[in-house]
Amino acid sequence: MVMRNALLVLFLLNVLKVFAFGPDYGNRALKKELERSYQLGFSNLHENAELSQQLGHQGKIFEIKDKAKLLGYVYVGRIISCRQGVCNLSNGPSGGGESYEYFDAFIIYDVDKSVQKVKVFNYQATHGHEISSTGWLKQFMGFKSETTLVVGKNIDALSGATISANALTDEINYVTKLLCRN
């Protein structure tokens, strides 16, 4: 009985870690990128509550503004990825708290809603760290929603990072299409 309760507590802590404490919206890498690209700080980010609500999952979309002028958009989110060999990406995470892993990322868009930068900043999964490589992430630059990105077709596949690469690519497709519809 004690062992079962201890396992239940560990399971619940794992679920809380992933869902209750979302991504770090004030991430240092994002701050550096805003300063480098726009000479602006976090005070220039304004959450677009309507778009954030439409996401329906862990993440927020911010507008980058200097005074009243719109300069671009930022998506910051937690990307849920299946643990290797445990669940099917097309059906999403299933089977409880032990069947998925996550990583946090941000995507910066210009005013025309074209991807300018993708950065993975909190990688908690056990495999697939290769997706954090700036060289691999550069291939998303310039993406707009006219096409659909597919790993192995118009996005380079990564040996040892198939699940993470697909999860990130799917997230970029989803967020970009949502942003471009509005």
C-alpha positions in Angstrom: 0.0 0.0 0.0 2.8 2.4 0.9 4.7 1.6 -2.3 1.5 2.1 -4.4 0.9 5.5 -2.7 4.6 6.5 -3.3 4.3 5.6 -7.0 1.1 7.6 -7.3 2.7 10.6 -5.7 5.7 10.3 -8.2 3.3 10.0 -11.1 1.3 13.1 -10.0 4.5 15.1 -9.5 5.6 14.2 -13.0 2.3 15.3 -14.5 2.4 18.5 -12.5 5.9 19.3 -13.6 4.9 19.1 -17.2 1.5 20.8 -17.1 1.3 23.0 -14.1 4.6 24.7 -14.6 4.5 25.6 -18.3 7.4 26.9 -20.3 9.5 29.8 -19.0 8.0 32.8 -20.8 10.8 35.0 -19.6 13.6 32.8 -20.9 17.0 34.3 -21.1 17.6 33.1 -24.7 14.4 34.9 -25.8 15.4 38.1 -24.0 18.8 38.0 -25.8 17.2 37.4 -29.2 14.7 40.3 -28.7 17.6 42.6 -27.7 19.7 41.4 -30.7 17.0 41.4 -33.4 14.8 44.3 -32.2 16.8 46.2 -29.6 13.7 45.6 -27.4 13.0 43.8 -24.1 10.1 41.8 -22.5 8.1 45.0 -21.9 7.6 45.1 -25.7 5.9 41.7 -25.7 2.1 41.8 -25.4 0.2 38.5 -25.2 -2.4 38.0 -27.9 -4.9 36.3 -25.5 -7.3 35.3 -28.4 -4.5 33.5 -30.3 -3.1 32.0 -27.1 -6.5 30.6 -26.2 -6.9 29.1 -29.7 -3.7 27.2 -29.2 -5.6 24.9 -26.8 -2.3 23.7 -25.2 0.8 24.8 -23.3 2.0 27.9 -25.0 1.3 31.6 -25.7 1.6 33.9 -28.6 2.9 37.4 -28.1 3.0 40.4 -30.3 6.3 42.3 -30.5 5.4 46.0 -30.4 7.4 49.2 -30.3 4.9 51.7 -29.0 1.9 51.0 -31.2 3.8 49.6 -34.1 3.6 45.8 -34.7 7.1 44.4 -35.4 6.4 40.6 -35.3 5.2 37.7 -33.1 6.7 35.3 -30.7 5.4 31.8 -29.8 6.7 30.3 -26.6 5.5 26.8 -25.8 5.9 23.4 -24.3 6.1 20.7 -26.9 5.0 17.3 -25.8 6.8 14.4 -27.4 6.2 10.7 -27.0 8.8 8.7 -25.2 10.6 6.5 -27.6 8.6 3.4 -28.5 5.8 4.1 -26.1 3.1 6.1 -27.9 2.1 7.1 -31.4 2.8 10.7 -32.4 -0.2 10.9 -34.7 -2.5 10.2 -31.7 -0.6 12.4 -29.3 0.6 11.4 -25.9 -1.3 8.6 -24.3 -0.9 6.1 -21.5 -0.3 8.3 -18.6 2.6 10.5 -17.4 5.3 8.1 -18.1 4.6 7.8 -21.9 5.7 11.3 -22.9 8.5 13.8 -22.5 8.7 17.5 -23.4 10.8 20.4 -24.4 10.3 24.1 -24.5 10.9 26.3 -27.5 10.2 29.7 -29.0 9.5 30.8 -32.6 10.0 34.4 -33.7 7.9 35.6 -36.7 8.2 38.8 -38.6 5.2 41.0 -39.2 4.4 39.0 -42.3 4.1 35.9 -40.1 7.2 34.2 -41.6 9.5 32.2 -39.3 12.6 34.2 -38.4 14.1 32.1 -35.6 13.4 28.8 -33.8 15.1 28.0 -30.5 14.8 25.0 -28.2 15.7 26.2 -24.7 14.6 23.6 -22.2 15.1 20.0 -23.5 13.8 17.5 -21.0 13.6 14.4 -23.2 16.1 11.6 -23.0 16.7 11.3 -26.8 16.8 13.7 -29.7 18.9 16.6 -28.4 20.1 17.1 -32.0 17.0 19.2 -32.7 18.5 22.0 -30.6 21.3 22.4 -33.2 21.1 25.9 -34.7 22.2 24.4 -38.1 19.2 22.1 -38.2 16.8 24.8 -36.9 17.8 27.3 -39.6 15.9 25.3 -42.2 12.6 26.6 -40.7 13.6 30.2 -41.5 11.3 31.8 -44.0 8.5 29.2 -43.5 5.0 30.5 -44.0 1.8 28.5 -44.0 1.5 28.0 -47.8 3.1 24.5 -47.5 3.2 21.9 -44.9 6.6 20.9 -43.4 7.3 17.2 -43.3 10.4 15.6 -41.8 12.2 13.6 -44.4 10.6 15.5 -47.3 11.2 19.2 -47.0 12.8 19.1 -43.5 16.0 17.1 -42.9 15.5 14.0 -40.8 17.8 13.5 -37.8 19.1 10.1 -36.8 18.3 9.5 -33.2 15.9 12.5 -33.0 13.0 11.3 -35.2 10.3 11.7 -32.5 11.5 15.2 -31.4 12.0 16.4 -35.0 8.5 15.4 -35.9 7.0 16.9 -32.7 8.8 20.3 -33.3 7.9 20.3 -37.0 4.3 19.6 -36.2 4.3 22.4 -33.7 5.8 24.9 -36.2 3.2 23.8 -38.8 0.3 24.2 -36.3 1.4 27.5 -34.8 2.2 29.1 -38.1 -1.1 28.1 -39.7 -3.0 29.4 -36.6 -1.1 32.7 -36.8 -1.6 33.1 -40.5 -5.4 32.4 -40.3 -5.7 35.5 -38.0 
